[in-house]
Amino acid sequence: MKENDKEFLEYVVKALVDNPNDVKLDRTVDEMGVLISLTVNPADMGKIIGRMGNTAKAIRTLLRIIGMKNNARVNLKINEPEGSTRPMSNPSSSMKTVDQAMEDLKGI
């Protein structure tokens, strides 16, 4: 496959981000196929993930197509930056408690 998948991914990702010099790709091959690990500047994570993950899904789909063309399974792992926090997946957990809301009102 000669790393065509890695070159393609590098081209696409660098075109999307504001900090192309911070893009790092690591390609490993094992019995499961090809795994490409992507690391970008934390400020560019939103551009790579996209709304509701649509950009990341599209990139993964394109990589799978390249893999099928070359009879290989290609997977993409997007490394999360150090110190980042994910919002809770449960929307009700982000709601304030009554006590927190009362404290906010006192400050007004």
C-alpha positions as CSV (number, residue, x, y, z in Angstrom):
1,M,0.0,0.0,0.0
2,K,3.1,2.1,0.4
3,E,1.5,4.6,2.8
4,N,-0.8,6.2,0.2
5,D,-3.4,6.3,2.9
6,K,-1.1,8.3,5.2
7,E,-0.2,10.8,2.5
8,F,-3.8,11.2,1.7
9,L,-4.8,11.8,5.3
10,E,-2.0,14.2,5.9
11,Y,-3.1,16.3,2.8
12,V,-6.7,16.4,3.9
13,V,-6.1,17.2,7.6
14,K,-3.5,19.9,6.9
15,A,-6.0,21.5,4.5
16,L,-8.6,21.6,7.3
17,V,-6.7,22.8,10.3
18,D,-5.2,26.2,11.3
19,N,-2.0,24.8,12.6
20,P,-0.8,22.3,9.9
21,N,2.7,22.1,11.4
22,D,1.2,20.5,14.5
23,V,-0.3,17.6,12.6
24,K,1.3,14.3,13.5
25,L,0.5,10.9,11.9
26,D,1.6,7.5,13.1
27,R,0.9,4.5,10.8
28,T,1.1,0.9,12.1
29,V,0.3,-2.3,10.3
30,D,-0.7,-5.6,12.0
31,E,-2.8,-8.6,11.4
32,M,-6.0,-6.5,11.9
33,G,-5.0,-4.0,9.1
34,V,-3.6,-0.5,9.1
35,L,-4.1,1.9,12.0
36,I,-3.3,5.6,11.6
37,S,-3.1,7.6,14.7
38,L,-3.8,11.4,14.2
39,T,-2.7,14.1,16.6
40,V,-3.5,17.7,16.0
41,N,-3.3,21.0,17.9
42,P,-6.0,21.1,20.6
43,A,-7.4,24.2,19.0
44,D,-8.0,22.3,15.8
45,M,-9.8,19.3,17.3
46,G,-13.3,20.8,16.5
47,K,-12.3,21.1,12.8
48,I,-11.3,17.5,12.6
49,I,-14.2,16.1,14.5
50,G,-16.9,18.4,13.0
51,R,-20.4,18.8,14.1
52,M,-21.7,15.6,15.6
53,G,-18.6,13.9,14.4
54,N,-19.5,14.3,10.7
55,T,-16.1,15.4,9.5
56,A,-14.4,12.5,11.3
57,K,-16.9,10.1,9.9
58,A,-16.3,11.4,6.3
59,I,-12.5,11.1,6.7
60,R,-12.8,7.5,8.0
61,T,-15.1,6.6,5.1
62,L,-12.6,8.0,2.6
63,L,-9.8,6.0,4.3
64,R,-11.9,2.8,4.1
65,I,-12.4,3.4,0.4
66,I,-8.6,3.8,-0.1
67,G,-8.1,0.6,1.9
68,M,-10.6,-1.4,-0.1
69,K,-8.8,-0.2,-3.3
70,N,-5.6,-1.7,-1.9
71,N,-7.1,-4.8,-0.2
72,A,-6.4,-3.5,3.3
73,R,-8.5,-2.4,6.3
74,V,-7.6,1.1,7.3
75,N,-8.7,2.6,10.6
76,L,-8.2,6.1,12.0
77,K,-7.6,6.9,15.7
78,I,-7.9,10.6,16.6
79,N,-5.8,11.2,19.7
80,E,-7.4,13.4,22.3
81,P,-5.2,16.2,23.5
82,E,-3.8,16.1,27.0
83,G,-5.9,17.8,29.6
84,S,-9.0,18.0,27.5
85,T,-12.4,17.2,29.0
86,R,-15.4,15.8,27.3
87,P,-18.9,17.0,28.0
88,M,-21.1,14.4,29.7
89,S,-23.0,12.4,27.1
90,N,-26.1,12.6,29.3
91,P,-27.8,16.0,28.7
92,S,-29.6,16.0,32.1
93,S,-26.2,15.7,33.9
94,S,-25.2,19.2,32.6
95,M,-28.3,20.7,34.2
96,K,-27.7,22.8,37.3
97,T,-29.0,21.8,40.6
98,V,-31.5,24.0,42.3
99,D,-28.9,25.2,44.8
100,Q,-26.5,26.2,42.0
101,A,-29.3,28.1,40.2
102,M,-30.2,29.9,43.4
103,E,-26.5,30.9,43.9
104,D,-26.4,32.2,40.4
105,L,-29.6,34.3,41.1
106,K,-28.0,35.8,44.2
107,G,-25.2,37.2,42.2
108,I,-27.6,39.2,40.0
